[in-house]
Each structure stands twice: as structure tokens, then as C-alpha cells.
Amino acid sequence: MAITFENVGIAVRDLEATIVFFTDLGLTVLGRDTVSGEWADIAVGLDGNHARIAMLQTPDGNGRLELFEYIHPEVIETEPTLPHEIGMHRVAFSVDDLDAALAIAAKHGCHPLRGVATYGDVYKLTYLRGPSGILVMLAEELKKG
């Protein structure tokens, strides 16, 4: 059996603001749609599923984010996931200039949780809270080549 990674799906409070955040970081919008109907109820396992969606892709074409903002049922606000909680909690991106990426994130009111760390001589990296509390890791490789 062959398997290929498709995307990471993230429910967001404000689809447009989240799209702007990720496109400012360099992702591109591949498409948008509004989904609902029996097929969506069955696939997602949620009766009355109705959402606005957008598919974004990294410049290298290897990573995709599917963002969705629910129209129905009413969204449930939860506390953002902490780094040590079980379950999916972050989306990670390699960037060629961490300082530039952090400047872009700051324009959206998003700042490192604690600061920028250096992992050996491999990466400079940080976690920050993006739109809707999404935990985003940004990492710059130190030894390029």
C-alpha cells in the first residue's frame, strides 16, 4: 500500500485573518470552497457540517494546510493546546530567515512564546501563537549547504 502525506487541517476562528497570516509567511492559496451536505457530514462525522475552507501550500509544494471556518454547527472555543499536551499541537515551518519571519508574525500580533532558541549548531527556532491560538514553530537551518 502506498501512502502520501496530504495536509494538516486546522479549524480557525477567522479564515481571512488566518489566510493573511500564512500567506504573509510565504504560503499560497491553492483554492477556496464552502462545503456542506451529506458527503461532508459522513466524511467529517459531524451532522450539519457547513464550513468555509481554504487550501494553502508551501512554496516548495511539499506542505499543505487546510484551514476551515465553521458556519454550522456553532464553533466551540477551547484553550489553545500547550506544547506538552497529548495530541496534535503545532505546525512547523523551515524558513530561510527567522528574523524576517518573526517580523512578519509580529505584524499580526504574534510573538515567540519565550524567545528564540538554538538547537546545537543545527537550527535557530521558536514557537509562537498564530491566529486562533495555532501553535506555529519557525526554524532556520544554521548550516546551509
Order of alpha helices (4+ residues) and beta strands (2+ residues): beta-alpha-beta-alpha-beta-beta-beta-alpha-beta-beta-beta
